[in-house]
């Protein structure tokens, strides 16, 4: 008769509303599905309200987000095996004593974002952080990593923490962000310590009429798909190694449950990559009319705007704007608008669950047939063929359309 492996009761103390925590939880689930570990998971959406008494929980182990100081306090002295997950620290004393700790490598996150902005041709840099607080220690670590990088390169490190997010103070926070942005030399690359922070700053740029990415190239951290849907200019972001962190934490706890002694070992997990979108694709443009026009096009191309509306926003005649565009961009304003709409359509077609008619309407095409005609002309395949190929159809690369006048690239 076969002996079944023991079933362990494990508590996961994470905030399921945060993309960072969800990535770690996903990694834990991936570890369980790929091994013989047999766990019953205790996971509450609002676990912070039920931390009191956690030391009396009749389970076998805990994996917890130690970025929240309340969790560290609640688990101090607990007898169960515990694996901590959170941000990395320069000061070894910041880690919990005697508890294995799986950390996101804040230094590597900032290095990757900084290198990306340097590759975009920028020479001035700033960091948008968070107000100093125990719950924001990870943000202060990223801020300090940013300062060290610029000190290494002999550059001035411009850091702005701003205000915390709250509805009553929202208008004041945006006004202060705009004042800070306007005070910065341009062009400049800004690294936000999170996607949520990057989204706020992007909105402030759009409100103030600051061209992104020509004047301000912006990159966040987390690669949160929800944040991208809430911004009119798609946001670049560093992809953290959260799933690797989750798998690693689960592996360490699995070993502890089978007799490995608990230690205070720290395991650093580097970021995976950067999801490069329009917000950081800086292209040096000396022409203010073109910069203003591109800002307007990125926000409203999919709403069916015409060249005359763009010229009206910029405050020049249509013929004058066309002349500026052909000199700087090598195409017409209409081509620029169409290129952006096609890139947005191609991005939508990568999802097989979306109807082509809905994509056409959302991206500003008057009909699905018109999208079909333009898409086939520019990319050499139909929208359906592109969708069925998952965006990998031969000859249908969004960055390389066939028409010569459409050769400039948009990333969405």
Order of alpha helices (4+ residues) and beta strands (2+ residues): beta-alpha-beta-beta-alpha-beta-beta-alpha-beta-alpha-beta-alpha-beta-alpha-beta-alpha-beta-alpha-beta-beta-alpha-alpha-alpha-alpha-alpha-alpha-alpha
